[in-house]
Amino acid sequence: MSMRRFTRLTNAFSKKVENHYHMLSLYFTWYNWVRIHKTLRVTPAMEAGLTDTTKDMDWIVELIEEDSN
């Protein structure tokens, strides 16, 4: 429900499949690595043992910049 990009009534709606792909990638990265979940009290990546620290949006920007170079 937090993905308003799929609703046609908003300004964020995009018809290009490539834009949806990129937005979903950003959303899943944020959801699993940055967002602390109420029930877990940690990120899903921390709960799965993939990392022991929380990440932030700067980390995601660095990943994007590394990928584009």
Order of alpha helices (4+ residues) and beta strands (2+ residues): alpha-alpha-alpha
